[in-house]
Amino acid sequence: MESESSQISLKICRHCSVASRTDAASCPSCGKPYERRIWRWWFAIPIVVLAFGIGYFGISRLIDDDNPAGVTAEEAAAVTPGISRPDLEDQLGEAPQYERKRGNGEGAPSCAYYGISDEPDAAWEFCFQDDKLITSHQVGGQAAGAVPTPP
Ligand SMILES: [Zn+2]
């Protein structure tokens, strides 16, 4: 961080008229800020536009994204047992929302959970042992089987 004094502009204080070479935002002589008017109202426009843009695109992505977070029950059900963890992520196209080891010890299965995008209360549990998918089923939601979902 080298700074030559020639690169630092000479500032003249609007308040006390003292000229100083300084990078500071406020006058070293009287302590008042040099550029109070730098915060003009239109400075807020890009910020507001940006905020709206993020809000708008964020929301629209939630509403009509073809590939929202989570998987569909069909996608999850199509996963064949015996595949490895990386293969699962490959097939579903995303990482699990949540992971948990079942029980203790080295050989304990670890389970990966994917939210089911068309059933907000449900998740799909994939449990792996020795890097092989051993169980795959829906948890939560209508998993109790009360209402079979039409294909
Ligand atoms: Zn001053």
Residues whose N, C-alpha, C, O or C-beta is under 5 A from the ligand:
A	BS01	ZN	C13 H15 C16 S17 C27 S29 C30 G31
